[in-house]
Amino acid sequence: MTVKELLEQSNINLEVIHMGNPEAVITEPYCCDLLSIAMGNAPASSAWCTVMSNMNTLAVASLTECACVLLCHNVSVDENMKLKAVSENINVLRTPDSIFTTALEVYKKLHENTDL
């Protein structure tokens, strides 16, 4: 599933902060709010669900090659983060949903045609 498909076809209420590469493929959700842990463990092509909304989050997303960052609990995003997302071409979306609910919905969308 691509980030664009997640945005258009999932049950997640998503707001686009920046859509850098809508065709980036999502392979799994990843949940973590500790940047140092995410830096070493976030799988490439994952949809990273977090409440960490700062420039360092984008640095980790770039380093780990996440498909997108899903900011949960409607955390605020400052202008510097938006500008960095644009300059680094990183997909950043925001939802009022919890990290668990968001990751579960990504997982269900990825596996909707398989027996769980």
MOPAC internal coordinates of N, CA, C and O (Angstrom, degrees):
PM7 1SCF
backbone

  N    0.0000 0     0.00 0     0.00 0    0    0    0
  C    1.4325 1     0.00 0     0.00 0    1    0    0
  C    1.5277 1   108.56 1     0.00 0    2    1    0
  O    1.2310 1   120.52 1   -39.34 1    3    2    1
  N    1.2986 1   116.61 1   140.66 1    3    2    1
  C    1.4577 1   121.02 1   177.75 1    5    3    2
  C    1.5360 1   110.22 1   -92.47 1    6    5    3
  O    1.2310 1   120.87 1   -13.46 1    7    6    5
  N    1.3108 1   115.94 1   166.54 1    7    6    5
  C    1.4551 1   120.70 1   176.71 1    9    7    6
  C    1.5283 1   109.36 1   -61.77 1   10    9    7
  O    1.2310 1   120.32 1   140.32 1   11   10    9
  N    1.3040 1   116.99 1   -39.68 1   11   10    9
  C    1.4715 1   121.55 1   177.81 1   13   11   10
  C    1.5242 1   110.79 1   -60.33 1   14   13   11
  O    1.2310 1   120.27 1   136.67 1   15   14   13
  N    1.3210 1   117.09 1   -43.33 1   15   14   13
  C    1.4645 1   120.80 1   178.64 1   17   15   14
  C    1.5279 1   110.88 1   -65.47 1   18   17   15
  O    1.2310 1   120.17 1   140.61 1   19   18   17
  N    1.3135 1   117.28 1   -39.39 1   19   18   17
  C    1.4603 1   120.48 1   176.29 1   21   19   18
  C    1.5210 1   109.84 1   -59.16 1   22   21   19
  O    1.2310 1   120.61 1   134.27 1   23   22   21
  N    1.2934 1   116.45 1   -45.73 1   23   22   21
  C    1.4587 1   121.77 1  -179.05 1   25   23   22
  C    1.5254 1   111.32 1   -63.20 1   26   25   23
  O    1.2310 1   120.29 1   137.79 1   27   26   25
  N    1.3104 1   117.05 1   -42.21 1   27   26   25
  C    1.4635 1   121.61 1  -173.86 1   29   27   26
  C    1.5245 1   114.39 1   -86.22 1   30   29   27
  O    1.2310 1   119.74 1   152.11 1   31   30   29
  N    1.3383 1   118.10 1   -27.89 1   31   30   29
  C    1.4553 1   119.59 1  -168.50 1   33   31   30
  C    1.5216 1   115.32 1  -119.43 1   34   33   31
  O    1.2310 1   119.24 1   176.70 1   35   34   33
  N    1.2967 1   119.05 1    -3.30 1   35   34   33
  C    1.4666 1   119.29 1  -177.09 1   37   35   34
  C    1.5203 1   110.52 1   -91.23 1   38   37   35
  O    1.2310 1   121.20 1   -10.42 1   39   38   37
  N    1.3141 1   115.31 1   169.58 1   39   38   37
  C    1.4606 1   122.21 1   176.59 1   41   39   38
  C    1.5218 1   112.15 1   -89.31 1   42   41   39
  O    1.2310 1   120.55 1  -169.69 1   43   42   41
  N    1.3184 1   116.55 1    10.31 1   43   42   41
  C    1.4670 1   120.66 1  -178.30 1   45   43   42
  C    1.5287 1   109.05 1   -89.10 1   46   45   43
  O    1.2310 1   121.04 1   -47.22 1   47   46   45
  N    1.3167 1   115.62 1   132.78 1   47   46   45
  C    1.4567 1   121.40 1   175.66 1   49   47   46
  C    1.5252 1   107.33 1   -78.65 1   50   49   47
  O    1.2310 1   119.95 1   -79.64 1   51   50   49
  N    1.3339 1   117.70 1   100.36 1   51   50   49
  C    1.4559 1   121.99 1  -173.93 1   53   51   50
  C    1.5257 1   111.82 1  -114.73 1   54   53   51
  O    1.2310 1   121.43 1   -43.33 1   55   54   53
  N    1.3133 1   114.86 1   136.67 1   55   54   53
  C    1.4555 1   122.73 1   172.45 1   57   55   54
  C    1.5218 1   107.43 1  -110.13 1   58   57   55
  O    1.2310 1   120.52 1   -47.65 1   59   58   57
  N    1.3099 1   116.61 1   132.35 1   59   58   57
  C    1.4631 1   120.53 1   179.10 1   61   59   58
  C    1.5222 1   108.69 1   -81.87 1   62   61   59
  O    1.2310 1   121.09 1   -58.55 1   63   62   61
  N    1.3205 1   115.53 1   121.45 1   63   62   61
  C    1.4607 1   121.51 1   171.17 1   65   63   62
  C    1.5273 1   107.87 1   -89.01 1   66   65   63
  O    1.2310 1   120.86 1   132.91 1   67   66   65
  N    1.3307 1   115.97 1   -47.09 1   67   66   65
  C    1.4635 1   121.88 1   171.48 1   69   67   66
  C    1.5233 1   109.06 1  -156.04 1   70   69   67
  O    1.2310 1   121.11 1   -46.54 1   71   70   69
  N    1.3171 1   115.48 1   133.46 1   71   70   69
  C    1.4580 1   121.22 1   176.34 1   73   71   70
  C    1.5235 1   107.31 1  -112.11 1   74   73   71
  O    1.2310 1   121.39 1   -84.11 1   75   74   73
  N    1.3237 1   114.95 1    95.89 1   75   74   73
  C    1.4596 1   120.61 1  -177.61 1   77   75   74
  C    1.5123 1   113.11 1   -83.90 1   78   77   75
  O    1.2310 1   120.60 1   138.85 1   79   78   77
  N    1.3320 1   116.46 1   -41.15 1   79   78   77
  C    1.4620 1   121.32 1  -178.50 1   81   79   78
  C    1.5293 1   108.24 1  -142.79 1   82   81   79
  O    1.2310 1   120.20 1   -93.37 1   83   82   81
  N    1.3318 1   117.21 1    86.63 1   83   82   81
  C    1.4614 1   120.09 1  -176.69 1   85   83   82
  C    1.5241 1   113.95 1   -62.86 1   86   85   83
  O    1.2310 1   119.90 1   160.93 1   87   86   85
  N    1.3204 1   117.79 1   -19.07 1   87   86   85
  C    1.4644 1   121.06 1  -178.97 1   89   87   86
  C    1.5303 1   112.77 1   -91.57 1   90   89   87
  O    1.2310 1   119.72 1  -175.24 1   91   90   89
  N    1.3232 1   118.13 1     4.76 1   91   90   89
  C    1.4678 1   120.65 1   176.02 1   93   91   90
  C    1.5241 1   108.75 1   -60.31 1   94   93   91
  O    1.2310 1   120.88 1   -45.99 1   95   94   93
  N    1.3139 1   115.93 1   134.01 1   95   94   93
  C    1.4648 1   121.53 1  -176.06 1   97   95   94
  C    1.5276 1   110.26 1   -89.25 1   98   97   95
  O    1.2310 1   121.19 1   -48.44 1   99   98   97
  N    1.3264 1   115.33 1   131.56 1   99   98   97
  C    1.4617 1   122.42 1   176.08 1  101   99   98
  C    1.5202 1   107.85 1   -97.24 1  102  101   99
  O    1.2310 1   120.61 1   -51.96 1  103  102  101
  N    1.3297 1   116.43 1   128.04 1  103  102  101
  C    1.4608 1   120.47 1   179.05 1  105  103  102
  C    1.5221 1   113.27 1  -106.42 1  106  105  103
  O    1.2310 1   120.30 1   156.43 1  107  106  105
  N    1.3450 1   117.04 1   -23.57 1  107  106  105
  C    1.4630 1   120.50 1  -179.73 1  109  107  106
  C    1.5192 1   109.60 1  -169.46 1  110  109  107
  O    1.2310 1   120.38 1   -22.38 1  111  110  109
  N    1.3434 1   116.89 1   157.62 1  111  110  109
  C    1.4608 1   118.68 1   171.86 1  113  111  110
  C    1.5269 1   109.59 1   -82.93 1  114  113  111
  O    1.2310 1   121.00 1   -24.98 1  115  114  113
  N    1.3119 1   115.70 1   155.02 1  115  114  113
  C    1.4647 1   121.36 1   176.16 1  117  115  114
  C    1.5205 1   107.21 1  -139.37 1  118  117  115
  O    1.2310 1   120.14 1   -47.91 1  119  118  117
  N    1.3232 1   117.33 1   132.09 1  119  118  117
  C    1.4641 1   122.84 1  -178.03 1  121  119  118
  C    1.5177 1   110.33 1  -118.37 1  122  121  119
  O    1.2310 1   120.82 1   -55.68 1  123  122  121
  N    1.3339 1   116.04 1   124.32 1  123  122  121
  C    1.4557 1   119.65 1   176.56 1  125  123  122
  C    1.5245 1   109.06 1  -171.87 1  126  125  123
  O    1.2310 1   120.80 1   -41.82 1  127  126  125
  N    1.3351 1   116.08 1   138.18 1  127  126  125
  C    1.4551 1   121.19 1   176.67 1  129  127  126
  C    1.5187 1   112.87 1  -112.64 1  130  129  127
  O    1.2310 1   119.89 1  -179.51 1  131  130  129
  N    1.3122 1   117.82 1     0.49 1  131  130  129
  C    1.4631 1   120.76 1   175.88 1  133  131  130
  C    1.5287 1   108.04 1  -100.61 1  134  133  131
  O    1.2310 1   120.90 1   -65.59 1  135  134  133
  N    1.3103 1   115.88 1   114.41 1  135  134  133
  C    1.4624 1   119.92 1  -174.83 1  137  135  134
  C    1.5154 1   112.51 1   -60.35 1  138  137  135
  O    1.2310 1   120.11 1   142.40 1  139  138  137
  N    1.3200 1   117.39 1   -37.60 1  139  138  137
  C    1.4640 1   119.70 1  -178.80 1  141  139  138
  C    1.5271 1   111.09 1   -66.77 1  142  141  139
  O    1.2310 1   119.92 1   144.78 1  143  142  141
  N    1.3102 1   117.76 1   -35.22 1  143  142  141
  C    1.4666 1   121.23 1   177.14 1  145  143  142
  C    1.5323 1   109.58 1   -71.77 1  146  145  143
  O    1.2310 1   120.27 1   135.06 1  147  146  145
  N    1.3204 1   117.08 1   -44.94 1  147  146  145
  C    1.4617 1   120.80 1   179.55 1  149  147  146
  C    1.5304 1   110.83 1   -61.82 1  150  149  147
  O    1.2310 1   120.42 1   142.57 1  151  150  149
  N    1.3141 1   116.80 1   -37.43 1  151  150  149
  C    1.4620 1   120.46 1  -179.11 1  153  151  150
  C    1.5245 1   111.48 1   -59.68 1  154  153  151
  O    1.2310 1   120.26 1   143.53 1  155  154  153
  N    1.3062 1   117.11 1   -36.47 1  155  154  153
  C    1.4545 1   120.34 1  -178.51 1  157  155  154
  C    1.5121 1   114.91 1   -94.17 1  158  157  155
  O    1.2310 1   119.87 1   170.47 1  159  158  157
  N    1.3384 1   117.85 1    -9.53 1  159  158  157
  C    1.4564 1   119.19 1  -171.49 1  161  159  158
  C    1.5226 1   116.63 1  -131.22 1  162  161  159
  O    1.2310 1   119.36 1   164.26 1  163  162  161
  N    1.3031 1   118.82 1   -15.74 1  163  162  161
  C    1.4651 1   119.31 1  -178.55 1  165  163  162
  C    1.5252 1   109.80 1   -66.17 1  166  165  163
  O    1.2310 1   120.11 1   -57.01 1  167  166  165
  N    1.3174 1   117.40 1   122.99 1  167  166  165
  C    1.4597 1   119.74 1   179.94 1  169  167  166
  C    1.5336 1   111.71 1   -69.63 1  170  169  167
  O    1.2310 1   120.89 1   -36.13 1  171  170  169
  N    1.3035 1   115.90 1   143.87 1  171  170  169
  C    1.4629 1   119.83 1   172.94 1  173  171  170
  C    1.5268 1   107.70 1   -58.54 1  174  173  171
  O    1.2310 1   120.60 1   -34.45 1  175  174  173
  N    1.2916 1   116.46 1   145.55 1  175  174  173
  C    1.4660 1   124.45 1   179.36 1  177  175  174
  C    1.5282 1   113.63 1    69.91 1  178  177  175
  O    1.2310 1   119.94 1  -164.82 1  179  178  177
  N    1.3153 1   117.72 1    15.18 1  179  178  177
  C    1.4622 1   119.51 1   178.30 1  181  179  178
  C    1.5308 1   110.69 1   -85.47 1  182  181  179
  O    1.2310 1   121.56 1   -19.41 1  183  182  181
  N    1.3381 1   114.62 1   160.59 1  183  182  181
  C    1.4549 1   122.15 1   169.71 1  185  183  182
  C    1.5220 1   105.16 1   -98.02 1  186  185  183
  O    1.2310 1   120.36 1   -75.84 1  187  186  185
  N    1.3163 1   116.92 1   104.16 1  187  186  185
  C    1.4620 1   122.52 1  -173.32 1  189  187  186
  C    1.5268 1   109.00 1   -84.04 1  190  189  187
  O    1.2310 1   120.55 1   -66.50 1  191  190  189
  N    1.3211 1   116.55 1   113.50 1  191  190  189
  C    1.4612 1   123.57 1   179.08 1  193  191  190
  C    1.5252 1   108.56 1   -95.94 1  194  193  191
  O    1.2310 1   120.69 1   -57.89 1  195  194  193
  N    1.3306 1   116.29 1   122.11 1  195  194  193
  C    1.4605 1   120.55 1  -174.30 1  197  195  194
  C    1.5262 1   110.72 1  -156.40 1  198  197  195
  O    1.2310 1   120.82 1   -13.19 1  199  198  197
  N    1.3190 1   116.04 1   166.81 1  199  198  197
  C    1.4608 1   121.82 1   170.98 1  201  199  198
  C    1.5293 1   110.60 1  -109.95 1  202  201  199
  O    1.2310 1   120.33 1  -178.51 1  203  202  201
  N    1.3031 1   116.97 1     1.49 1  203  202  201
  C    1.4632 1   121.43 1  -179.76 1  205  203  202
  C    1.5297 1   109.50 1   -79.79 1  206  205  203
  O    1.2310 1   120.88 1   -74.84 1  207  206  205
  N    1.3057 1   115.91 1   105.16 1  207  206  205
  C    1.4738 1   120.00 1  -176.15 1  209  207  206
  C    1.5216 1   110.32 1  -115.16 1  210  209  207
  O    1.2310 1   121.32 1  -104.31 1  211  210  209
  N    1.3212 1   115.08 1    75.69 1  211  210  209
  C    1.4594 1   119.00 1   176.77 1  213  211  210
  C    1.5288 1   109.82 1  -145.30 1  214  213  211
  O    1.2310 1   121.08 1    -3.42 1  215  214  213
  N    1.2946 1   115.53 1   176.58 1  215  214  213
  C    1.4661 1   120.54 1  -176.06 1  217  215  214
  C    1.5217 1   111.71 1   -63.59 1  218  217  215
  O    1.2310 1   119.75 1   147.83 1  219  218  217
  N    1.3299 1   118.07 1   -32.17 1  219  218  217
  C    1.4590 1   120.06 1   179.08 1  221  219  218
  C    1.5257 1   111.63 1   -65.31 1  222  221  219
  O    1.2310 1   120.41 1   148.58 1  223  222  221
  N    1.3175 1   116.82 1   -31.42 1  223  222  221
  C    1.4647 1   121.04 1   175.40 1  225  223  222
  C    1.5238 1   109.69 1   -59.76 1  226  225  223
  O    1.2310 1   120.59 1   137.31 1  227  226  225
  N    1.3086 1   116.47 1   -42.69 1  227  226  225
  C    1.4699 1   120.15 1   179.89 1  229  227  226
  C    1.5191 1   111.31 1   -68.22 1  230  229  227
  O    1.2310 1   120.25 1   145.19 1  231  230  229
  N    1.3186 1   117.14 1   -34.81 1  231  230  229
  C    1.4673 1   119.97 1   177.06 1  233  231  230
  C    1.5230 1   110.21 1   -63.00 1  234  233  231
  O    1.2310 1   120.32 1   137.24 1  235  234  233
  N    1.3295 1   116.99 1   -42.76 1  235  234  233
  C    1.4596 1   121.18 1   179.29 1  237  235  234
  C    1.5288 1   109.78 1   -68.10 1  238  237  235
  O    1.2310 1   120.06 1   138.82 1  239  238  237
  N    1.3214 1   117.49 1   -41.18 1  239  238  237
  C    1.4663 1   120.70 1   178.58 1  241  239  238
  C    1.5276 1   110.89 1   -60.58 1  242  241  239
  O    1.2310 1   120.44 1   139.96 1  243  242  241
  N    1.3057 1   116.76 1   -40.04 1  243  242  241
  C    1.4568 1   121.11 1   178.04 1  245  243  242
  C    1.5192 1   111.15 1   -67.26 1  246  245  243
  O    1.2310 1   120.92 1   134.54 1  247  246  245
  N    1.3184 1   115.85 1   -45.46 1  247  246  245
  C    1.4594 1   121.41 1  -179.25 1  249  247  246
  C    1.5268 1   112.13 1   -61.68 1  250  249  247
  O    1.2310 1   120.44 1   138.69 1  251  250  249
  N    1.3142 1   116.76 1   -41.31 1  251  250  249
  C    1.4657 1   121.07 1  -176.76 1  253  251  250
  C    1.5236 1   113.19 1   -88.55 1  254  253  251
  O    1.2310 1   120.75 1   173.82 1  255  254  253
  N    1.3214 1   116.18 1    -6.18 1  255  254  253
  C    1.4666 1   122.61 1   179.27 1  257  255  254
  C    1.5254 1   112.88 1    60.40 1  258  257  255
  O    1.2310 1   121.08 1  -137.98 1  259  258  257
  N    1.3353 1   115.53 1    42.02 1  259  258  257
  C    1.4626 1   120.43 1   174.80 1  261  259  258
  C    1.5275 1   109.41 1   -63.60 1  262  261  259
  O    1.2310 1   120.88 1   -32.22 1  263  262  261
  N    1.3146 1   115.92 1   147.78 1  263  262  261
  C    1.4651 1   120.06 1   177.34 1  265  263  262
  C    1.5231 1   110.52 1   -69.45 1  266  265  263
  O    1.2310 1   121.08 1   144.08 1  267  266  265
  N    1.3405 1   115.55 1   -35.92 1  267  266  265
  C    1.4609 1   119.65 1   179.28 1  269  267  266
  C    1.5229 1   110.13 1  -163.83 1  270  269  267
  O    1.2310 1   121.64 1   -19.49 1  271  270  269
  N    1.3112 1   114.46 1   160.51 1  271  270  269
  C    1.4587 1   122.35 1   172.59 1  273  271  270
  C    1.5218 1   106.16 1  -108.40 1  274  273  271
  O    1.2310 1   120.72 1   -54.86 1  275  274  273
  N    1.3267 1   116.23 1   125.14 1  275  274  273
  C    1.4595 1   122.00 1   176.62 1  277  275  274
  C    1.5248 1   107.89 1  -107.54 1  278  277  275
  O    1.2310 1   120.54 1   -75.39 1  279  278  277
  N    1.3188 1   116.57 1   104.61 1  279  278  277
  C    1.4568 1   122.00 1  -179.77 1  281  279  278
  C    1.5189 1   108.91 1   -82.34 1  282  281  279
  O    1.2310 1   120.72 1   -60.45 1  283  282  281
  N    1.3148 1   116.23 1   119.55 1  283  282  281
  C    1.4615 1   122.06 1  -172.97 1  285  283  282
  C    1.5252 1   111.84 1  -100.21 1  286  285  283
  O    1.2310 1   120.82 1   -11.29 1  287  286  285
  N    1.3277 1   116.05 1   168.71 1  287  286  285
  C    1.4640 1   123.85 1   179.25 1  289  287  286
  C    1.5338 1   112.07 1    60.01 1  290  289  287
  O    1.2310 1   120.66 1  -154.19 1  291  290  289
  N    1.3297 1   116.35 1    25.81 1  291  290  289
  C    1.4728 1   121.45 1   178.56 1  293  291  290
  C    1.5219 1   113.01 1    51.11 1  294  293  291
  O    1.2310 1   120.58 1  -141.22 1  295  294  293
  N    1.3359 1   116.49 1    38.78 1  295  294  293
  C    1.4673 1   118.95 1   179.43 1  297  295  294
  C    1.5242 1   109.82 1   -60.61 1  298  297  295
  O    1.2310 1   121.03 1   -29.73 1  299  298  297
  N    1.2994 1   115.64 1   150.27 1  299  298  297
  C    1.4619 1   120.02 1  -178.81 1  301  299  298
  C    1.5284 1   110.37 1   -74.23 1  302  301  299
  O    1.2310 1   121.77 1   -29.53 1  303  302  301
  N    1.3055 1   114.21 1   150.47 1  303  302  301
  C    1.4663 1   122.12 1   178.84 1  305  303  302
  C    1.5160 1   107.32 1  -126.57 1  306  305  303
  O    1.2310 1   120.56 1   -59.14 1  307  306  305
  N    1.3356 1   116.53 1   120.86 1  307  306  305
  C    1.4594 1   118.15 1  -179.36 1  309  307  306
  C    1.5305 1   110.85 1   -83.71 1  310  309  307
  O    1.2310 1   121.62 1   -11.53 1  311  310  309
  N    1.3035 1   114.51 1   168.47 1  311  310  309
  C    1.4686 1   120.56 1  -176.35 1  313  311  310
  C    1.5194 1   112.18 1   -62.58 1  314  313  311
  O    1.2310 1   120.01 1   144.52 1  315  314  313
  N    1.3351 1   117.59 1   -35.48 1  315  314  313
  C    1.4688 1   120.12 1   178.88 1  317  315  314
  C    1.5164 1   111.94 1   -63.01 1  318  317  315
  O    1.2310 1   120.39 1   141.25 1  319  318  317
  N    1.3275 1   116.86 1   -38.75 1  319  318  317
  C    1.4655 1   119.57 1   177.93 1  321  319  318
  C    1.5289 1   110.24 1   -66.30 1  322  321  319
  O    1.2310 1   120.51 1   138.07 1  323  322  321
  N    1.3234 1   116.63 1   -41.93 1  323  322  321
  C    1.4714 1   119.92 1   178.11 1  325  323  322
  C    1.5282 1   110.80 1   -60.21 1  326  325  323
  O    1.2310 1   120.65 1   134.70 1  327  326  325
  N    1.3173 1   116.36 1   -45.30 1  327  326  325
  C    1.4695 1   120.28 1  -179.89 1  329  327  326
  C    1.5294 1   111.38 1   -64.03 1  330  329  327
  O    1.2310 1   120.38 1   141.84 1  331  330  329
  N    1.3246 1   116.87 1   -38.16 1  331  330  329
  C    1.4696 1   120.99 1   178.49 1  333  331  330
  C    1.5287 1   110.68 1   -67.58 1  334  333  331
  O    1.2310 1   120.04 1   140.86 1  335  334  333
  N    1.3172 1   117.53 1   -39.14 1  335  334  333
  C    1.4674 1   120.87 1   176.69 1  337  335  334
  C    1.5215 1   110.26 1   -60.59 1  338  337  335
  O    1.2310 1   120.74 1   139.50 1  339  338  337
  N    1.3211 1   116.19 1   -40.50 1  339  338  337
  C    1.4634 1   120.38 1   178.28 1  341  339  338
  C    1.5207 1   110.52 1   -66.75 1  342  341  339
  O    1.2310 1   120.18 1   131.86 1  343  342  341
  N    1.3257 1   117.27 1   -48.14 1  343  342  341
  C    1.4637 1   120.28 1  -176.21 1  345  343  342
  C    1.5295 1   112.48 1   -66.62 1  346  345  343
  O    1.2310 1   120.24 1   149.61 1  347  346  345
  N    1.3486 1   117.15 1   -30.39 1  347  346  345
  C    1.4599 1   121.07 1  -179.65 1  349  347  346
  C    1.5357 1   112.59 1   -96.95 1  350  349  347
  O    1.2310 1   120.75 1   178.55 1  351  350  349
  N    1.3480 1   116.17 1    -1.45 1  351  350  349
  C    1.4655 1   121.95 1   178.07 1  353  351  350
  C    1.5314 1   111.81 1    58.99 1  354  353  351
  O    1.2310 1   120.48 1  -133.59 1  355  354  353
  N    1.3374 1   116.69 1    46.41 1  355  354  353
  C    1.4616 1   122.43 1  -177.66 1  357  355  354
  C    1.5231 1   109.69 1  -104.44 1  358  357  355
  O    1.2310 1   120.86 1   -47.65 1  359  358  357
  N    1.3286 1   115.96 1   132.35 1  359  358  357
  C    1.4601 1   121.68 1   175.97 1  361  359  358
  C    1.5228 1   109.01 1   -73.40 1  362  361  359
  O    1.2310 1   120.64 1   -58.94 1  363  362  361
  N    1.3228 1   116.38 1   121.06 1  363  362  361
  C    1.4668 1   121.62 1   178.40 1  365  363  362
  C    1.5227 1   107.85 1  -131.40 1  366  365  363
  O    1.2310 1   121.74 1   -56.17 1  367  366  365
  N    1.3345 1   114.27 1   123.83 1  367  366  365
  C    1.4588 1   120.79 1   178.25 1  369  367  366
  C    1.5205 1   108.56 1  -127.11 1  370  369  367
  O    1.2310 1   120.77 1   -23.28 1  371  370  369
  N    1.3345 1   116.14 1   156.72 1  371  370  369
  C    1.4591 1   120.20 1  -178.56 1  373  371  370
  C    1.5229 1   109.10 1  -129.53 1  374  373  371
  O    1.2310 1   121.60 1   -33.67 1  375  374  373
  N    1.3440 1   114.54 1   146.33 1  375  374  373
  C    1.4615 1   121.14 1   179.25 1  377  375  374
  C    1.5267 1   109.92 1  -140.21 1  378  377  375
  O    1.2310 1   120.25 1   -29.31 1  379  378  377
  N    1.3188 1   117.14 1   150.69 1  379  378  377
  C    1.4645 1   119.19 1   173.84 1  381  379  378
  C    1.5319 1   112.11 1   -78.37 1  382  381  379
  O    1.2310 1   120.23 1   168.92 1  383  382  381
  N    1.3201 1   117.17 1   -11.08 1  383  382  381
  C    1.4591 1   121.59 1  -176.51 1  385  383  382
  C    1.5252 1   112.23 1   -72.71 1  386  385  383
  O    1.2310 1   121.24 1   -17.77 1  387  386  385
  N    1.3139 1   115.23 1   162.23 1  387  386  385
  C    1.4633 1   121.57 1   177.93 1  389  387  386
  C    1.5229 1   110.74 1   -72.34 1  390  389  387
  O    1.2310 1   121.10 1   -14.15 1  391  390  389
  N    1.3102 1   115.51 1   165.85 1  391  390  389
  C    1.4655 1   120.42 1   176.92 1  393  391  390
  C    1.5231 1   110.14 1   -60.84 1  394  393  391
  O    1.2310 1   120.42 1   134.71 1  395  394  393
  N    1.3358 1   116.81 1   -45.29 1  395  394  393
  C    1.4595 1   120.32 1  -179.13 1  397  395  394
  C    1.5268 1   111.37 1   -60.67 1  398  397  395
  O    1.2310 1   120.28 1   129.60 1  399  398  397
  N    1.3097 1   117.07 1   -50.40 1  399  398  397
  C    1.4673 1   121.07 1  -178.34 1  401  399  398
  C    1.5223 1   111.04 1   -61.27 1  402  401  399
  O    1.2310 1   120.63 1   137.90 1  403  402  401
  N    1.3159 1   116.40 1   -42.10 1  403  402  401
  C    1.4653 1   120.68 1  -179.62 1  405  403  402
  C    1.5242 1   110.85 1   -64.09 1  406  405  403
  O    1.2310 1   120.43 1   131.48 1  407  406  405
  N    1.3259 1   116.79 1   -48.52 1  407  406  405
  C    1.4659 1   120.16 1   179.67 1  409  407  406
  C    1.5243 1   111.10 1   -63.32 1  410  409  407
  O    1.2310 1   120.20 1   140.36 1  411  410  409
  N    1.3215 1   117.23 1   -39.64 1  411  410  409
  C    1.4629 1   120.61 1   178.50 1  413  411  410
  C    1.5195 1   111.01 1   -62.54 1  414  413  411
  O    1.2310 1   120.06 1   137.49 1  415  414  413
  N    1.3047 1   117.49 1   -42.51 1  415  414  413
  C    1.4709 1   120.52 1   179.24 1  417  415  414
  C    1.5276 1   111.46 1   -65.81 1  418  417  415
  O    1.2310 1   120.11 1   141.09 1  419  418  417
  N    1.3278 1   117.39 1   -38.91 1  419  418  417
  C    1.4709 1   120.07 1   175.41 1  421  419  418
  C    1.5228 1   109.34 1   -61.76 1  422  421  419
  O    1.2310 1   120.71 1   133.57 1  423  422  421
  N    1.3222 1   116.25 1   -46.43 1  423  422  421
  C    1.4651 1   121.03 1  -179.54 1  425  423  422
  C    1.5341 1   110.68 1   -60.56 1  426  425  423
  O    1.2310 1   120.29 1   134.39 1  427  426  425
  N    1.3293 1   117.06 1   -45.61 1  427  426  425
  C    1.4629 1   120.42 1   179.99 1  429  427  426
  C    1.5232 1   111.35 1   -63.10 1  430  429  427
  O    1.2310 1   120.24 1   140.68 1  431  430  429
  N    1.3084 1   117.14 1   -39.32 1  431  430  429
  C    1.4728 1   120.58 1   178.96 1  433  431  430
  C    1.5286 1   110.32 1   -65.71 1  434  433  431
  O    1.2310 1   120.50 1   139.30 1  435  434  433
  N    1.3142 1   116.65 1   -40.70 1  435  434  433
  C    1.4662 1   120.45 1   179.28 1  437  435  434
  C    1.5225 1   112.07 1   -65.57 1  438  437  435
  O    1.2310 1   120.24 1   150.76 1  439  438  437
  N    1.3195 1   117.14 1   -29.24 1  439  438  437
  C    1.4684 1   121.81 1  -174.83 1  441  439  438
  C    1.5225 1   113.33 1  -114.77 1  442  441  439
  O    1.2310 1   119.85 1  -157.65 1  443  442  441
  N    1.3212 1   117.89 1    22.35 1  443  442  441
  C    1.4592 1   120.40 1  -173.60 1  445  443  442
  C    1.5240 1   113.72 1   -64.99 1  446  445  443
  O    1.2310 1   119.56 1   156.72 1  447  446  445
  N    1.2953 1   118.44 1   -23.28 1  447  446  445
  C    1.4666 1   121.07 1  -178.94 1  449  447  446
  C    1.5276 1   112.85 1  -104.12 1  450  449  447
  O    1.2310 1   120.81 1  -162.25 1  451  450  449
  N    1.3375 1   116.06 1    17.75 1  451  450  449
  C    1.4690 1   119.91 1   179.23 1  453  451  450
  C    1.5152 1   108.62 1  -127.01 1  454  453  451
  O    1.2310 1   120.98 1   -19.91 1  455  454  453
  N    1.3088 1   115.72 1   160.09 1  455  454  453
  C    1.4578 1   120.37 1   174.73 1  457  455  454
  C    1.5175 1   108.80 1   -80.57 1  458  457  455
  O    1.2310 1   120.78 1   -55.34 1  459  458  457
  N    1.3214 1   116.11 1   124.66 1  459  458  457
  C    1.4644 1   120.14 1  -179.95 1  461  459  458
  C    1.4979 1   111.06 1   -87.57 1  462  461  459
  O    1.2310 1   120.10 1   180.00 1  463  462  461

